[in-house]
Amino acid sequence: MSSPFSLLSRDSLASQITLLLKAPAAPGSSMERPLQTNVAYANEAEAGANEIVVFPNDPSNPYWGASCAEIFGCTDATACNFNYLATDDDGTCGILDECGECQIPYCYNPVTHAIAYTTSDECNELWVSGPLLTSATTNPYWNASCEIFGCTYGDACNFSLDANTDDGTCDYSSCEVPGCVYPEALNYNEAATKDDFSCYFTENPCPSDLNFDGITGTQDLLMFLVEFGLSCN
């Protein structure tokens, strides 16, 4: 969340800070309307309509004591839970999922399945952040508030980690590589994903026995004629 205040000026003698307060957006507009209190000294402050006077030591002044205070929080300005007052990052920076929800890292107990929103330093169990936070497999809250359509079957070629609603588009053939899938075979193909029954496990002692039935017969001759004249390159 961004700060509603912006520092306009600082008077070192009067210790007066002039702040700009962003008023809510006008109906139908996404733009914030800036309104400012522009006073030199606290005793001259007089708030008008839609204005507010912020004295230096007022609790609503985010800059009071900020230079010497240690405040833990998310210091990443791109995170969905950015804390503009934080001085020390505590590992709690969140990420927006595809549903627009701010997913915040948490501490997970794999035995009791209890979760705790704390800091990474205070977590003595599994800290769910980064890739663990952005996967529905390890974070059940990821994309849980809306429907994400796609292939939800893990053995499909187009399986989607983000999808939580199957749309019937799963494809099981486009990523298949036919070949010999048995490592002990002489023609084993480590890239093959589907066996094409081409495996052979011993050298053929009879080269003319093309169908490996133990004899050289008519079937071998027919197989030879089918291949006759083909280039081997």
Secondary structure, 3 states (H helix, E strand, C coil): CCCCEEEEEEECCCCEEEEEEEECCCCCCCCCEEEECCCCCHHHCCCCCCCCCCCCCCCCCCCCCCCCCCCEECCCCCCCCCCCCCCEECCCCCEECCCCCEECCEEECCCCCCEECCCCCCCCCEEECHHHCCCCCCCCCCCCCCCCEEECCCCCCCECCCCCEECCCCCCCCCCCEECCCCCCCCCCCCCCEECCCCCCCCCCCCCCCCCCCCCCHHHHHHHHHHCCCCCC
